[in-house]
């Protein structure tokens, strides 16, 4: 896998926000299907629900986002990708030791970057500043 994304990127594909045009353009430019992991799907679905709870999106928008994500996974827009969690956590623990004290990255920030590394990604798509900084620090190209 040459490209991986975090949930901030995925959410921007389904919920209208300032990053949405960049996310859609980036997805269209990919030459391969974007991999999504169980963590991506869980965190993205939870983000939709949290946005509904905060009344940032309506109940209908929440249901539509959930449905469209499921449809896109089923139809092959994304490729469901399994990870070897032992490998992910080995990367994550190294990233924690090397970067948390200086970058202030959270556990999920680290896990997303660790997943990208474990899958051999060269590019990491995110709108989260901490994840972007961490990904750059470990040599990934960051987009969009």
C-alpha angles and dihedrals in degrees: 000000000000099000131044131176136200128224094266087064093046094047090053089059092060107027118056110244139137092278096049098095092051091047093050092046092049093049091050091051095054114110092207137037113277113248118233125192131204088261092053092051095044095047094044093049090047090050089055090052093046091051089052091048090052089047091238087129130026125250089254092051089049093052092045093051091049092048095046093049090051091047092049092051092047094046094049103253083128129028115227105232128195120214131203100242094202089059092045092051092047089056090043094052091050091048091048092052094046103039118015097082092050103034102031093228119173126228095260091047088056094045093054092051091043090054090052090051093046090053092049095246120171096189129048121197115206143134093203110107096211093049091046091052093047092047091051091048091057094048103262120139107240126215168228 
